[in-house]
Amino acid sequence: MRKPASIEKVQCLLAGEHYVSSRALSTVTYLALHLGRPLFLEGEAGTGKTEIAKALAAALGRRLIRLQCYEGLDASSAVYEWNFAEQMIAIRTAEASGGVDRDMLKDELFTEEFLIERPLLQAMRPQPGGAPVLLIDEIDRTDEPFEAFLLEALSDFQVTIPELGTIQATEPPIVILTSNRTREVHDALKRRCLYHWVEYPTFEREIEILQARAPEASEALSREVVAFVQALRTEDLFKKPGVAETIDWAKCLLALDVISLSPEVIADTVGAILKYQDDIQKLQGSEAKRILDEVRATLDPV
């Protein structure tokens, strides 16, 4: 599929994949697509940064290639590695057949036949349906040397393998980087990208998101769930629940045939929205009832 011709079409495409996008996010996505610039999305965990890459790939009919970042990730792990097991088999086979030409064998061992492609190299290859969507997820988990490597890769859309040379993308991938801001990412990397801070959604938009992802939930239950989660985000918690937790919780409640929240239901299902014991303890006893009563006082009757 061709790239969308307007901001409204970006919103429609994403909505077709059950992703409810704000006007601001749709605008920066449209610009990233048409200017060929990487898109850097930063914000709290669970606000939909990763999901937009998945939705965009599905909407455009492109392959999604995901590089999940972690502490200690280096360039070789992100680009390629050699299949040492297959290389050893080739060496043993050549030795068994006799008359081994070591120089020729060395040249044969370091060919694409023995190359294991990792996400960055895969993203440089031509793909059916057009350039892939390359998701570099949680870049803040890596360190500065890896960021420095990405500067070249994202500037020229090429990677270098010493034994094979430089491989450049014939059509640059659509690049989306995400960060949960566990540390500051260097300005040099951000300057190569279009930037957007992904906020927690408003009440109305989170209702839309929940209706798109859990359409079986009644309007009354959806409003209670969203209002309760948004109230939790104002509490002093170690980890505030994201939109992903809102959706998970609603699906848990549906699986239990719950039609309305109660302190008992909240206590039984709190593990769907809070992931740290200290936070869960803060919701014990009368605290859940207090928040639920406050939430219901603010909700208009359906």
Buried (B, 14 or more C-beta within 10 A) or exposed (E): EEBBEEBEBBBBBBBEBBBBBBEEBBBBBBBBBEEBBBBBBBBBBBBBBBBBBBBBBBBBEBBBBBBEBEEEBEBEBBBBEBBEEEBEEBBEEBEEEEEEEEEEBEEBBBEEEBBEBBBBBBBBBEBEEBBBBBBBBBBBBBEEEBBEBBBEBBEEBBBEBEBEEEBEBEEBBBBBBBBBEEEEBEEEBBEBBBEBEBEBBEBEBBBBBBBBBBEEBEEBBBBBBBBBBBBBEEEEBEBBBBBBBBBBBBBBBBEEEBEEBEBEBBBBBBEBBBBEEEBBEBBEEEBBBEBBEEBBEEBEEE
